[in-house]
């Protein structure tokens, strides 16, 4: 590495590792990794209005005659085309639990999904996001097996703990034990397992772990990753006596990896997955030197609350307080994903009674509430496990009203400043998968259904609710991508219009505005807004006062 890179990294490493000799040894390991890969020819281009991302498992759409990634590629080219520019393939590696998030080998593709050739082929047509599940690894991985037998350097790859120490301050995302007992060739050891007994936390105090993960990140960059999602990254650094969440060392690790990839794989972007309260979440932007993208975690529960209550006040107030991210950083906006709808991100935004509205709606509409351990013997709601379309519904809703409510939510998502992420089951208009949840006893599988390609294509060709949603999602994405006002670089101004309306203006410096107005209620609303232009969604002219039908959305392009 050059002297400037070494100097920049030292500013991070003196906080992480402190000891000068340790840092020198780490430099040697980093040099070996960088010499192995060299400078990668990864094109550096920032995001614009043409960018949107599909979030999917490699086998969310299945064809018994071929591997999952080939089927996904075939479906995308035939039906989605360039309405979506990027694909986040959820963990595609061999795994032992947690639907992919307990990785056995970071550098292999799960054979049922295909191989690296299939991934590379997909990357020819779409920008790809790979999952960097780098907080923990499977108990069945070679790394952990070698730890159990005491092989160097793996005997230092994991975190041995004294079970008699008080760990009550440690933030727990799940109501499971923090420590798991394993038998090693050195006797019984208690190992740090944040998420489950099969997901063994990595020890970043060991410089061999740091350099191994750097190797993994460079490998992903070499094999087609445009984005790398840093899963559960807030838990990465462990320090007894603290919450072990968002520690300074964690931020320094992310910043140091980013600095290295900026030098050796420019144009590969980090996105941090930190399902925590908003102020902590946005800290991962750093000073423009950490994550390129940060998940907009309050958006799903706040949008859900708005559509359930017919009142956008809370959403408007929160959105009004958002600061515009700096250059070449932006929010990753989403409503639904493979996980549930997080409740923690709206702490301090919704009160207990308002959060209970979300919980009650989830239970009424067939979902499940998952809880976290607070460390003091109590539990708190952590996430709502439900399909997003069902989350917004009322039992008495007609199909038309339910779809209208869902499309209003998705239009809020597509209107906000940032990169929109569309979950596969939102794009395809899926509903709760009760069978998947009940047969697996895994609450999150209510929204992880695997769809047969042939049946799916039949449904999309017929007059089904699925086809209605899919076609309208594609139509709106195609409209969005030809207007610069929807670029992440375009400004956003949130308007106070009416409690039933979520409204914002999007515009580039000196350019025409698009006024996005979404009626979250079941009432017709005559607004006080005065605007002249054309509604891109209906192609109707607007000349003065704006009237919105129940659950109607408008994208009004300003007249010259």
N, C-alpha and C positions, 0 to 999 in steps of 0.2 A: 504494500500500500504506500501511497505517497505521503510526504511529510505533513501536508495540510490535513489529510484524512486522519492520520495518526493523532495529530494535535486536537482535532475536533472530538475524536472518540475519547481522548483522555479526559475531557471535561465530563463525560458521562461515566466513564469507568472509575474515576476517583470517588464518585458517589456510590457506585455499585460495589466495587471490589476494594477500594481504599488502598490496599497494599501495592506498592510499586512493583515488586517482584512478580506478584500475581498478574498484574496488568501486562508486564513484559511477556510473560508466558502466554497470556491470552493473545497478544499481538502475533506471536509465532503461529498459534493455531488458526487465527483469522487469515494470515498470509497463505497458509496451506490451502484453506478453502478457496480463497480468491484466485490463487494460482491454478487451482483445479478447473474453475469455470471461466476465468478471464473476464473481459468486458463483454457483456451480452448486448446484442443488437436489438434492444427493446425500444420501440418508437415512443418518444415522449410527446404525447398530445393530451391536452386537458379536455374535460367534458364540455359538451354543448347540448343544445336542444334535441339533437338526434339521439341522445343517450337515454336509455331506460334499461332496467335489468329484470330478468325473470329469475325467481328463486325456486329451485326444484331439486329433488333427488334425481340421481341418474336413472332411476327406474320408476319414477312417478307415472310414466307411461310405458306400458310393457307390450311386447310382442314375443310370443313363445318361440319364434323362429330366429331371434337375434338378441344380442346383448343390449343392455339398457341405453347406453350413450348413443349407439347407432340409431335406435328407435327415436330417442329424443331429437337427434339431429334431423332425421327424416321428417318428423312431425313439424319441427320449427321451419324447415325450408318450404314445406308444402303449405302450411296453414298460417304461420305467423309472419314468415318472410322477414322484412326489415322493419316491421312495426316495433320490434324490440331489438336493441343493439348488443346486449350483453346477457350472459347467463351465469348465475351463481349455481354451480353444481355442489350441493351439500356433500359432506365427506364421501369421497368415492374410493376410499382405501379399504383394505381388509379390516374388519372390526369384529368385536366380540359382544358389544352391547350398546345401548343408548342410540340405536338407529344410526350408527356411523361415528359417534363421538367418543368411541373407545378404540383408538386406532392401533392396529397391530404393526403395520409397516407404513411409514409416511410416504415411501417412494414406490409403492405398488398400487395398481388399480385392482379393485375387487373384480375377480374374473366374471362375475355375473353382470357387471356393467361394461366390460370390454377390456381395452388395453390403452397404452399411451398413444398408440397410432390413432385410435378413435378420438381421444381427447385432442390430439393435434389437428385432426381433420375438422373437428367442431370449431377449434380456434381459428381456422381459416375463414369461417363465416360469421363468427360471433366473438366478441371480447369475453374472456372467461374470468370468473372469480373462483379461486381455489380456497378451500378451508385450511387454515393453519391451526390445527387443534394442538396447540403447543403448550398449554398449561399442564396437560396430563397425557398419559399413554396407557394402552391396555395392559392389564396384568398378564396377558398371554403374549406380549411382545418379547422379542429377543432381548431387548434392553433390560426388561425386568427379570426375565429368566436368568440372564447373566448376573444381575444384581443378587438374586437368590443364591447363586453358586459362589458369589464372592469374587467374580472376575473383574479385574481392573480394565478400564476406569469406571465400569458400570456400578461398582459398589458404592460410588458417590453420587450416582445419578438421581437418587430418590431421598426423601426426607425421613430420617428415623426420629422417632419422638418418644419421650418419656410419658407414659399414660397417666402418671400421677400429677403431672403439671396441670395447672388451670388454663384451659383453652376457651373459657367462656366468652372472651372478647372477640373471638374469631367470627367473622360474618359467615353465616351458613346459608347457602342458597337452597338446600334441601333438608328435609327432616330426617337425616341419616347420620350415623356416627362419623366424626371427623377422622378418627384413626382406625386402621384395620390391621389386625394381627396376621403376620405371615411367618412361616417357618423357613429359616435360611440355614446355610451350612455353618453359620456362626451362632445359631440358636434363634429363639423367637425375637421378632422385631415388630414394633408398631410403626406403621407407615402412614404418612399424611395422604388422605384421600378426600378431597373437597367434595366430589360429586357422587362417587359410589365406590364400593370395594373393588370394582373392576377397572376403575379409572385412577391410575397412580400419578400423583402430582410430581412434576419434574423439579429438580433442585438446581435453580439458576445460580446458586452460590458456587456451584461447580463449573469452572470455566470450560470443561469438556462438554457439558450440556449446552452452554451458550454457543459454542462453535459448531456442535452437531446441528442445532436448530438453524443456525446461519446457513449451514450446508443444505438443509431442507428448503429454506426460503429461496436460495439461489437455484436449487433444482427445480422448484416450481416456476421461477422466472424463466428458466431455460426451456421449460416444457409448456409454455403457452399461457401462463397466468398473467393477466393484465391487472387484476386486483387480488390481493391476499387478505382474507378475512381472519383476523386474530381472535379466535374463539375464547371466550371467558377470560380475556387477558387481564381484567382487573384483579384477578386472584393470583397472579403469577408469582409475586414475591411474598415469602412467608417470614414473619418476624414475631416470635412469641411475645405475648403481652400487648399486641396490637390487634386491630380488626383484620389485618392481612388483606385489606381491600384498598386498592388505589394508592399503594405506598409509593414513595418517591422513586424507589429503585425500579418499580414496574415501569413508570414513565421513562426512566433513563434507558431501560432495556429497549423499549419501543423506539425511542429517539435514536439510539445507536444503530439498531437494525435499519431504520429508515435512512440514516446517513450513509451507511454502507451500500444499500441498494441504490440510492441516488447516484452514487459514483459508478457502480458496476452493473446496475440494471435499471437505468433511468426509464421512467414511463411505467414502472410497476408501482401500484398504489396500495397502501395499507388502509384497511377499514377495521376499526376496533368495535368489537361486540361487547358492550358493557351495559347490562340491563340493570341500571342503578338510577337514583334520582338525577334529574336533569343537570344540575350544576356540576356534579361529579362527572357525569357523562361527557359534557363538552370540554372538560379539562384535558381530554385526550387529543384535542387539537394542538395542545401545547402553545407555542408561539409561532405556529405555522411550520413547526419542525418535528411534528409527531405523526398523528394519523392524518391521512389525506381526507378521509371520510369518517364520519361518526354517525352511528344509527340514531335516528330521531325517535327514541323510545316513548316519549309521552304522546306522540301522534296517534297510535292505535287506540289506547284507552280514552283519550280526549275526544277523538272522532266518534268512537262508540257511544260515549256519554252524550254527545251532541245529538246523535241520530235517535237514541233511545228517548231522550227527554224532549226533543224538538227545540232545544235551546243551545245556541252556539256561543253563549257569553264566555264560558270558561275557556273554550278553544281559542276564541278571539283574543282574550286577555293574555293567554300564554303566548300565542303566536306574535302578538304585538311586542312582547318583551324579548323576542329572539334577536340576537345580534347577528349581523351579516358576517359569515365566515370570511377569513382573509383570502388572499389570492391563492388559487390552486388548493383550496380546501372547501369542502361543502358537506351538507347533511345527506345521509342516505335515508330517504323517506320511505316508509312502508306502513302497511296496516296489518298484514298477516304474514306468518312465516311457518316453518316447521315446528316452532315452539308455540307456547300459548301467548296470550295477550298479557304483557307484564303489568303488574299493579304498582310495584315500587316506584317506577318513573313518575307517577303522578302524586307521590307524597309531597305535600306542601302546595299542590295545585288543586287537588280535590280533597275535601275533608272526609272524615270517616263515613259520614252519612252518604255522601256522593259516591264514594268508592263502593259502598254497599249496594247502590243502585246497579253498578256493573256486575257485582257478584250475584244479586238476585236475578238479573236478566240472564246471566250465564246458566244458572241452575234451572230457571223456567224453560229455557230453550234447549235443554238436553246436554249442557256442558258440565264440566267438572272444575272445581277450584283446587289448585295445588298450593300447599303451604310450605313456608320455610321455618327453620328452627331459629328462635331468637337468642338461644344460648342461656336463657334464664328459666327454662322449663315451659315457656309459652311459644305459641306459633302465630304467624301472621300470613295472610294471603300473599302469594308470590306471583301466581299467574293464573289466567283463565283459559282453560283448555276447551276450545270450541271453534268451529268453523266461523269465519268472520261474517258471512252472509247470515248465518243463524244467530250470531251474537246480536245483530241489529234488529232482528225480527220481533214482532209481537205475534202471539198465537193466533189472533184473529186476522192477520194480514192476508190479503189476496196475493197471488203470485206477482201481479203488477206492482203492488205497493212494496212488497219485500224486495223485488228487483230494483225498484226506484230508490229505495233507501240505500241499498248496496251501491248502486251507481253514483249516488250523491257522495257517499263516502270515498269511493275510488276517484271521483273528480276532485275532491279536496286534496287527496294524495298527489294527483297529477299536476295540480295547480301550484303547490308549494315550492319554494326555492330549494333546489337540491336535485339529487338523482333519485327518480322514483323506482322503487323495487316492488315488483308484482309477484306475489306467490302463485305458483302453478294452479292451485285450487281456487284462487280468486279469478285468475284469467279464464279458467274453464268452468266457472259457475258451480263448483261442487258444493255439497251440503255435508252435514255431520256424518262421519263414518262410524256409526255405533258398533257395527260388527268388528271393525278393526280395533276399537278401544276395548270392547268387552272380551274378545278372544285373546288379546294380549295382556289385558290388565294394565296397559300403559296409557294413561290419560291423553298424552300428546298424540296418540295415533287416531284420535277423533278427526284429525286434520292432516293425515299423512296417507290417505288412500292411494293405492296403486290402481291405475286405470288401464283396462285393456284397450289397445290401440284401435282394433276393429270396431268395438262397441262405441268407443269415444267418437270415432269418425262418423259412425251412423247417427249418433245423437247430434253432432254438429251440422249434419246435413238436413235434419228434420226440424220441425217447428217446436223445439224444446226450450225450456228455460235455460238450459246450459248453452244452447246455440244463441239465444237472445243476448245473454251476458257476454259470451265470447266475442260475438260480432261487434257489439257496442264497445267493448274494451279495446279491440283492435282498431275500430274506427276512431276512437278518441286518442289513442296513442299515435295514430297516423296524422291526425290533425295537429297534435301537440308538436310533433317533431319537425314541422316545417315553419315554425314560428320562433324567432330568436328570443322572444319574450319569455320563453320557457327554459332558456339556458340557465344552468346553475349560476352563471355570471350575471344574469339579469337581476335587477333590484326587485325587492318585494316591499310593498307597503300595505299593511293590514288596515282595513277600514272598519269603523264602528257604524253599522247601518241599522240593524234591528236585531233583537235577541234571537230571532229565528233564522238569521242569515249569516253565513260566513262569507266574507268578501275581502278580496285583495287585488291590488294592481301589480302587474309585472311589466317591467320595461328596462330597456337598455338606455344608457346615457344618450340623450338627444333623440331617442326613437319613440315610435308610437306605443301607446299602452295597450295591454289587454286587461280588461276588468273581468275577474272571475267572481261570479256570485253563485252561491249554492244555498238553496232553501232546505234546511234540515228538518222542517216541520211538515205536518200533513195539512197545512192551511195555505191558501193563496195569500201572498204577501205583496202589497203595493209599497215599494220602497220610496225613500226620499231622494234616492240617487238620480242625478241627471247625467245622461251620457249619450253620446251619438256614435253609432258604429254598427257593426254587423256581428251578430251572434254566430260564432264559428260552428256551434253544435247544431243549430237549427237552420242556419243560413238566412235568418230573418233580420230585417233592419230594426235597429233600436234608435228611436229619436225622442229623447227626453226621459220621462219617468219609466223606471223598470218595474214590471210586474212579473212575479214568479209564481207559477203553479206549484202545487204541493210537490216537494222533493225535486223540483226542477233545478238544473244547473245551466249556467251560461258562461261562455268565454267570449266576451264582446271586444272585438278588435276596433280600436279607435279610428274614426274617420280622419282623413287628411285635414 
